[in-house]
Amino acid sequence: MSNVTPLRKPVIEHRYLSPLQVCELVPGMTVVNLQELRKRGLGPKYRKPTGDNGKVVVYAEADVRAWVEASVHGTREQS
């Protein structure tokens, strides 16, 4: 079976965003508001590559988009 091509693992690319970039992606969001949401555990998932005491915070773009999509609300007429 020399003509069989092995399956390739899919390449998963993550685009990481700074808090400022998240604010550019989400209309009306501010860095201070995003920080407050993070403190309260209500914002999008985030990562701290410099450790728990580090100051660097990044967000995967896919997590930010999923967080926004999860917040869908309908009007009373649509319910």
Phi and psi in degrees as a GROMACS rama.xvg file:
@    title "Ramachandran Plot"
@    xaxis  label "Phi"
@    yaxis  label "Psi"
@TYPE xy
-76.1868  -12.2774  SER-2
-93.7283  11.7169  ASN-3
-89.9064  127.655  VAL-4
-93.1121  126.549  THR-5
-67.9175  149.191  PRO-6
-69.3318  141.85  LEU-7
-99.8318  144.429  ARG-8
-72.5583  137.499  LYS-9
-66.796  142.602  PRO-10
-88.4285  121.639  VAL-11
-104.134  116.299  ILE-12
-104.386  131.279  GLU-13
-109.233  133.23  HIS-14
-106.4  119.404  ARG-15
-97.4002  139.784  TYR-16
-118.008  144.341  LEU-17
-78.0261  165.626  SER-18
-55.8932  -39.0304  PRO-19
-63.0604  -40.42  LEU-20
-66.5087  -34.743  GLN-21
-62.1561  -42.1035  VAL-22
-64.8054  -32.2915  CYS-23
-71.2655  -29.6076  GLU-24
-80.1198  -35.4197  LEU-25
-106.84  108.062  VAL-26
-57.4237  134.067  PRO-27
86.2587  -10.639  GLY-28
-78.0168  139.789  MET-29
-117.604  160.532  THR-30
-61.8775  -40.1243  VAL-31
-65.2496  -43.6028  VAL-32
-62.6083  -42.7091  ASN-33
-62.6281  -40.3775  LEU-34
-63.5857  -42.958  GLN-35
-63.1837  -42.3735  GLU-36
-61.7848  -40.2382  LEU-37
-62.9017  -44.6166  ARG-38
-61.3985  -37.273  LYS-39
-87.6633  -3.24825  ARG-40
74.3932  24.6195  GLY-41
-108.869  -11.3665  LEU-42
-87.1724  -171.924  GLY-43
-67.9573  158.735  PRO-44
-58.7782  144.983  LYS-45
-138.571  168.444  TYR-46
-129.705  146.667  ARG-47
-123.06  86.9464  LYS-48
-65.147  -15.4522  PRO-49
-96.8255  11.4935  THR-50
94.8401  171.675  GLY-51
-58.4843  -34.3665  ASP-52
-92.5925  -0.325668  ASN-53
-74.9717  164.354  GLY-54
-102.21  -7.54106  LYS-55
-85.0864  124.589  VAL-56
-125.55  130.546  VAL-57
-131.57  155.329  VAL-58
-124.498  136.477  TYR-59
-75.1296  131.375  ALA-60
-55.3562  -39.9956  GLU-61
-61.9725  -36.5843  ALA-62
-67.8065  -39.1484  ASP-63
-64.843  -46.0515  VAL-64
-63.2462  -40.2848  ARG-65
-64.4978  -39.0185  ALA-66
-63.1477  -43.7189  TRP-67
-64.9742  -45.4997  VAL-68
-63.2898  -30.923  GLU-69
-73.2146  -9.75145  ALA-70
-97.5559  19.9041  SER-71
-64.6425  131.933  VAL-72
-127.472  146.439  HIS-73
-109.881  162.57  GLY-74
-79.8554  169.056  THR-75
-60.0638  -34.8506  ARG-76
-67.542  -29.7484  GLU-77
-84.6865  -13.8324  GLN-78
